[in-house]
Amino acid sequence: MVYNKEAISAEFERGKLMLNSGDYGKAIELFSKIIDTVALAIEEDKDAKVTWDTALNNRGLAKCKLAYSTGDKALYESGMEDYRTTVNTFSEGERHCNQEGKFSFFRQMN
């Protein structure tokens, strides 16, 4: 599947801006659109996979922040599921734990 990477990058930046400014509903909407747009390309396009992973993680963060401010437990669980999905896409070799017990994830791009 071919998608417009420049348009997706612009939408991604708008989503980050919305997330950072506290407009969580709009961030969820933008990241959901990005996830749907690149989903069919993640098998053959490494950039699409990174975009999908990061957008899913950011959508999960926006859901959790919105849920925390509204007391919506179901939305919070949905946000955590986005996060778990993202984390589970990394293989064991891509997960690393530092001395403080914090995990980091990385993928080498070929």
Buried (B, 14 or more C-beta within 10 A) or exposed (E): EEBEBEEBEEBBEBBBEBBEEEBBEBBBBBBBBBBEBBBBBBEEBEBBBBBBBBBBBBBBBBBBBBBEEEEBEEBBEBBBEBBEBBBEBBEEEEEEEEEEEEEEBEBEEE
